[in-house]
Amino acid sequence: MYANSGETEAVIIVDQGRYLGVLSSASLLKLVNEKRLTMAQDQNPLTRLPGNLSINNHLVDAAEPKGVNRLFCYFDFNHFKAFNDHYGFRQGDRAIMLFADILRRHMGMGFLGHVGGDDFFAGVKDMSVDRVVALARAVVEDYRAEITSFYAAGDRERGFLLANDRQGDEQIYPLMTCSAAVVEIGAGEFIDDFVALSRRIAEAKRAAKLAPDAIAIRRAPSYLSQPG
């Protein structure tokens, strides 16, 4: 609103009624432009979702107690490399964009990010674990159903893909799916060790890969501490 007014020369800054100073229109517009540039540089060009810088900022902000619970969801494709190698990177890009659309469809109310490649992130707050798991399951199931149309008819009918591994040997690869790892941070808890958080997320992602429904949940992990 300020940038579009074209008339205001400055903004007076106060803190609880105390005068702090004046920010000129030129300085404010410079800050706005710098923020927009930073956001544009961090945005994934394929999915138009925020990248690792924005994801890390979200995690840092969520580290402090908010009075509500916070949940982090990590999504990772299964058998993407075989699909990408066999059908080519353009089809692989289409598979990634399809997932981004499905993620927006079900979890657009929260913060969405693209870690890179076939890894995605969603952050939500003030929502029950059961509700978030239901949303994650909808993402997983929709992707499983819709990605089959990206396969050739023969591969789709067989239910698997014949592709060469790194050694050049032909292997059987199931049709692509995705898994979801959900980590909850309690309402009164804060994160005091991001290394431990990363380990817990990695653990949840590994568990999700092995779970029958491709979803793993971690509640109230011990590395969280009560403030004070």
Secondary structure, 3 states (H helix, E strand, C coil): CHHHHCCCCEEEEEECCEEEEEEEHHHHHHHHHHHHHHHHHHCCCCCCCCCHHHHHHHHHHHCCCCCCCEEEEEEEEECHHHHHHHHCHHHHHHHHHHHHHHHHHHHCCCEEEEEECCEEEEEEECCCHHHHHHHHHHHHHHHHHHHHHHCCHHHHHHCEEEEECCCCCEEEEECCEEEEEEEEECCCCEECCHHHHHHHHHHHHHHHHHCCCCEEEECCCCCEECCC
